[in-house]
Amino acid sequence: MEHPIYRITDFEIIAPYTLRIKFNDATEQVINFEPILHGEIYGPLRDLTLFNQVRLDPEVHTLVWPNDADFDPADLHDWPEIEKGFIEHIRSWETA
């Protein structure tokens, strides 16, 4: 079963922890990342200075941070459908 491969083409910081992300299929998502900034990889991004160092990796076409945190572009593209489950999963790391 084939599924589309999404690439991030651009982004902008529009509020603390919030990005507007544009994709290669001409869609965009506005995502507030604050609820998922937990755990070993994403927790350090609660430092807004670090979070704001986000950049677009030109090779893999996704968002990356200096601490090697990143997200699958398909997850970000489909964020409205997966947000609740993603947040629950990330928060479970705190209780593990």
Backbone as CSV, one residue per row, in Angstrom:
resi,resn,N_x,N_y,N_z,CA_x,CA_y,CA_z,C_x,C_y,C_z
1,MET,0.842,-1.182,0.000,0.000,0.000,0.000,0.886,1.243,0.000
2,GLU,0.705,2.076,-0.990,1.491,3.298,-1.076,0.832,4.414,-0.287
3,HIS,1.670,5.276,0.237,1.168,6.463,0.907,2.014,7.643,0.461
4,PRO,1.438,8.837,0.486,2.202,9.998,0.028,3.415,10.262,0.912
5,ILE,4.448,10.782,0.297,5.631,11.219,1.042,5.570,12.740,1.080
6,TYR,5.491,13.266,2.282,5.384,14.709,2.449,6.748,15.296,2.771
7,ARG,6.960,16.485,2.254,8.178,17.232,2.543,7.771,18.609,3.039
8,ILE,8.494,19.106,4.007,8.264,20.467,4.477,9.038,21.395,3.548
9,THR,8.343,22.420,3.068,8.972,23.364,2.146,9.323,24.686,2.814
10,ASP,8.636,24.998,3.916,8.890,26.265,4.595,8.207,26.226,5.962
11,PHE,8.622,27.120,6.832,7.976,27.245,8.131,8.231,28.648,8.657
12,GLU,7.432,29.037,9.633,7.693,30.283,10.344,7.240,30.136,11.782
13,ILE,7.961,30.794,12.658,7.584,30.836,14.068,6.524,31.923,14.195
14,ILE,5.331,31.550,14.701,4.256,32.541,14.780,3.876,32.890,16.217
15,ALA,4.348,32.121,17.183,4.108,32.362,18.606,5.061,31.451,19.369
16,PRO,5.189,31.629,20.687,6.047,30.713,21.440,5.633,29.252,21.213
17,TYR,6.586,28.439,20.821,6.412,27.001,20.580,5.452,26.680,19.434
18,THR,5.084,27.667,18.656,4.084,27.475,17.602,4.671,27.816,16.239
19,LEU,4.512,26.862,15.318,5.032,27.024,13.971,3.925,26.878,12.940
20,ARG,4.020,27.663,11.886,3.210,27.440,10.688,4.116,26.692,9.730
21,ILE,3.688,25.513,9.307,4.519,24.621,8.497,3.833,24.416,7.149
22,LYS,4.596,24.610,6.069,4.075,24.428,4.716,4.678,23.169,4.108
23,PHE,3.843,22.458,3.346,4.227,21.169,2.775,4.222,21.210,1.253
24,ASN,4.868,20.215,0.663,5.004,20.148,-0.782,3.699,19.881,-1.525
25,ASP,2.624,19.591,-0.817,1.326,19.412,-1.478,0.460,20.666,-1.341
26,ALA,1.099,21.794,-1.010,0.445,23.111,-0.895,-0.482,23.225,0.314
27,THR,-0.337,22.322,1.287,-1.100,22.437,2.525,-0.202,23.023,3.600
28,GLU,-0.813,23.390,4.701,-0.038,23.877,5.833,-0.740,23.504,7.126
29,GLN,0.049,23.460,8.185,-0.454,23.186,9.529,0.113,24.238,10.465
30,VAL,-0.686,24.653,11.428,-0.195,25.468,12.528,-0.183,24.550,13.735
31,ILE,1.011,24.364,14.327,1.165,23.412,15.418,1.790,24.098,16.619
32,ASN,1.119,23.936,17.763,1.678,24.356,19.045,2.377,23.123,19.618
33,PHE,3.688,23.161,19.666,4.478,22.017,20.113,4.575,21.907,21.635
34,GLU,4.179,22.931,22.359,4.390,22.934,23.809,3.844,21.687,24.510
35,PRO,2.656,21.187,24.166,2.148,20.002,24.880,2.981,18.730,24.697
36,ILE,3.843,18.699,23.700,4.613,17.472,23.467,6.089,17.626,23.815
37,LEU,6.447,18.718,24.439,7.858,18.934,24.767,8.195,18.282,26.098
38,HIS,8.288,16.963,26.055,8.588,16.131,27.220,9.593,15.071,26.806
39,GLY,10.221,14.477,27.776,11.136,13.377,27.504,12.540,13.853,27.172
40,GLU,13.391,12.886,26.923,14.816,13.141,26.716,15.102,13.954,25.453
41,ILE,14.388,13.678,24.389,14.642,14.373,23.123,13.887,15.697,23.042
42,TYR,12.596,15.683,23.323,11.780,16.882,23.130,11.757,17.801,24.348
43,GLY,12.009,17.285,25.543,11.996,18.093,26.763,12.913,19.303,26.715
44,PRO,14.147,19.159,26.218,15.036,20.327,26.160,14.483,21.483,25.322
45,LEU,13.552,21.180,24.406,12.986,22.227,23.566,12.035,23.148,24.332
46,ARG,11.765,22.833,25.601,10.977,23.748,26.435,11.748,25.049,26.665
47,ASP,13.067,24.995,26.491,13.883,26.208,26.490,13.571,26.913,25.174
48,LEU,12.858,28.024,25.265,12.388,28.705,24.061,13.540,29.136,23.154
49,THR,14.674,29.464,23.741,15.839,29.834,22.929,16.263,28.662,22.051
50,LEU,16.276,27.453,22.617,16.613,26.264,21.840,15.511,25.964,20.824
51,PHE,14.255,26.034,21.251,13.153,25.758,20.326,13.235,26.659,19.097
52,ASN,13.541,27.918,19.320,13.585,28.886,18.218,14.776,28.702,17.283
53,GLN,15.660,27.754,17.579,16.778,27.440,16.688,16.392,26.386,15.648
54,VAL,15.107,26.115,15.531,14.604,25.160,14.545,15.058,25.582,13.152
55,ARG,15.325,24.569,12.327,15.694,24.850,10.948,15.124,23.753,10.057
56,LEU,15.090,24.030,8.793,14.614,23.063,7.813,15.816,22.322,7.242
57,ASP,15.850,21.017,7.454,16.939,20.208,6.920,16.717,20.048,5.412
58,PRO,17.655,20.518,4.579,17.454,20.477,3.129,17.527,19.073,2.529
59,GLU,18.107,18.146,3.258,18.234,16.786,2.726,16.995,15.942,2.993
60,VAL,16.494,15.999,4.224,15.341,15.149,4.580,14.029,15.930,4.635
61,HIS,14.095,17.234,4.432,12.903,18.080,4.320,11.998,18.008,5.534
62,THR,12.616,18.067,6.705,11.854,18.130,7.935,12.490,19.148,8.863
63,LEU,11.799,19.426,9.968,12.297,20.367,10.952,13.269,19.654,11.875
64,VAL,14.377,20.313,12.176,15.374,19.754,13.081,15.844,20.842,14.041
65,TRP,16.309,20.395,15.197,16.821,21.288,16.226,18.263,20.906,16.546
66,PRO,19.014,21.821,17.178,20.425,21.543,17.486,20.656,20.316,18.365
67,ASN,19.653,19.894,19.138,19.832,18.714,19.991,19.439,17.421,19.263
68,ASP,19.297,17.491,17.939,18.938,16.355,17.074,17.478,15.945,17.161
69,ALA,16.645,16.723,17.828,15.204,16.446,17.815,14.676,16.723,16.410
70,ASP,13.733,15.907,15.981,13.065,16.129,14.704,11.717,15.415,14.731
71,PHE,10.943,15.615,13.694,9.640,14.980,13.567,9.487,14.477,12.140
72,ASP,8.770,13.389,11.989,8.460,12.864,10.669,7.539,13.869,9.973
73,PRO,7.877,14.308,8.749,7.006,15.255,8.059,5.573,14.746,7.892
74,ALA,5.396,13.441,7.730,4.041,12.888,7.587,3.239,13.091,8.868
75,ASP,3.881,12.944,10.030,3.185,13.193,11.295,2.748,14.648,11.385
76,LEU,3.629,15.562,11.015,3.286,16.974,11.082,2.190,17.321,10.072
77,HIS,2.259,16.718,8.905,1.238,16.941,7.879,-0.139,16.490,8.371
78,ASP,-0.172,15.362,9.044,-1.438,14.781,9.506,-1.737,15.121,10.961
79,TRP,-1.142,16.168,11.481,-1.217,16.513,12.889,-2.637,16.511,13.459
80,PRO,-3.640,17.086,12.810,-4.980,17.074,13.416,-5.496,15.665,13.721
81,GLU,-5.099,14.700,12.917,-5.564,13.324,13.120,-4.771,12.580,14.199
82,ILE,-3.510,12.959,14.409,-2.672,12.188,15.331,-2.323,12.927,16.615
83,GLU,-2.665,14.201,16.710,-2.218,15.030,17.834,-2.545,14.418,19.197
84,LYS,-3.776,14.021,19.411,-4.171,13.502,20.720,-3.353,12.265,21.097
85,GLY,-3.240,11.312,20.197,-2.469,10.108,20.475,-0.993,10.392,20.670
86,PHE,-0.460,11.333,19.903,0.952,11.693,20.029,1.215,12.301,21.397
87,ILE,0.334,13.209,21.830,0.486,13.837,23.145,0.420,12.789,24.246
88,GLU,-0.533,11.871,24.167,-0.655,10.814,25.180,0.604,9.952,25.209
89,HIS,1.120,9.630,24.037,2.324,8.798,23.957,3.519,9.518,24.589
90,ILE,3.723,10.760,24.239,4.847,11.533,24.761,4.732,11.676,26.282
91,ARG,3.558,11.961,26.768,3.377,12.130,28.213,3.577,10.830,28.976
92,SER,3.369,9.702,28.315,3.593,8.423,28.991,5.063,8.228,29.318
93,TRP,5.943,8.914,28.604,7.366,8.816,28.877,7.691,9.353,30.260
94,GLU,6.905,10.329,30.738,7.171,10.912,32.042,6.846,9.950,33.184
95,THR,5.892,9.056,32.950,5.486,8.125,34.005,6.235,6.806,33.928
96,ALA,7.004,6.626,32.854,7.740,5.363,32.695,8.994,5.344,33.533
